[in-house]
Amino acid sequence: MPKEMALKTQNLSAVELDFKDVGMSKKVKFEINGWSYNILAEDDFADYLKYAIEEDFATNSPNSKKAILLAYIKAKYQLFEQDEEIEKILARIQ
């Protein structure tokens, strides 16, 4: 992965991704609806986050509030399923 990679859009309500190496971590910058958010993430998680955002959001067109809410609900459901699976595994080994 290059030291710096950006996917940019002209739309204010689109997601803009800007990944930069910062030592052992990567700076992940989100722009949603004109607001900028910066997150410092470990290399592997930053790469996964980039992949997940590209899967859940349009990076070249506007994202509605509904799209953002659905992505959040999808992520929470995936965590729910993982928690259920962990509980089943724990019950089997106890």
C-alpha positions in Angstrom: 0.0 0.0 0.0 1.4 3.4 -0.9 2.4 5.8 2.0 -0.5 8.0 1.0 -3.7 7.1 -0.7 -6.7 9.2 -1.1 -10.2 8.7 -2.6 -11.8 12.1 -3.0 -15.1 13.3 -4.3 -16.6 16.6 -5.3 -19.8 16.0 -3.3 -20.1 17.5 0.2 -22.1 14.5 1.5 -19.8 11.9 0.1 -17.2 10.0 2.1 -13.6 11.2 1.6 -10.9 8.8 2.7 -7.3 9.9 3.3 -4.8 7.3 4.6 -1.4 8.4 5.7 1.4 6.5 7.5 2.2 8.0 11.0 4.9 5.9 12.5 3.5 2.4 13.4 -0.1 3.7 12.8 -2.0 5.2 10.0 -4.0 8.4 10.1 -7.5 7.8 8.8 -9.4 10.9 7.8 -13.1 10.8 7.2 -15.1 13.6 5.6 -18.8 13.1 5.8 -21.2 15.9 4.8 -18.4 18.5 5.0 -17.3 17.5 8.5 -13.8 16.1 9.0 -12.9 13.3 11.4 -9.4 12.0 12.1 -8.6 8.6 13.6 -5.2 7.1 14.3 -5.4 3.4 13.7 -2.9 0.5 13.7 -1.7 -0.6 10.3 -3.8 -3.7 9.9 -7.0 -2.1 11.3 -6.5 1.0 9.1 -6.3 -1.3 6.1 -9.4 -3.2 7.2 -11.2 0.1 7.9 -10.5 1.4 4.4 -11.9 -1.8 2.9 -15.0 -1.7 5.1 -15.7 1.9 4.3 -15.4 1.2 0.6 -17.8 -1.7 1.0 -20.4 0.3 3.0 -20.3 3.8 1.5 -20.2 5.4 -1.9 -16.8 7.1 -2.3 -17.7 8.9 -5.5 -21.2 10.0 -4.8 -23.3 11.5 -1.9 -24.2 9.2 1.0 -27.6 9.8 2.6 -28.2 9.6 6.3 -30.1 6.4 5.6 -26.9 4.8 4.0 -24.8 5.8 7.0 -27.5 4.5 9.5 -27.7 1.2 7.5 -23.9 0.8 7.6 -24.0 1.3 11.4 -26.8 -1.2 11.8 -25.0 -3.7 9.6 -21.8 -3.4 11.7 -23.7 -3.8 15.0 -25.5 -6.9 13.6 -22.1 -8.4 12.6 -20.9 -7.8 16.2 -24.1 -9.3 17.5 -23.6 -12.5 15.4 -19.9 -12.7 16.6 -21.0 -12.4 20.2 -23.6 -15.1 19.7 -20.9 -17.4 18.2 -18.5 -16.7 21.0 -21.2 -17.6 23.6 -21.8 -20.9 21.8 -18.1 -21.7 21.7 -17.7 -20.8 25.4 -20.7 -23.0 26.3 -19.2 -26.0 24.5 -15.8 -25.7 26.1 -17.0 -25.2 29.7 
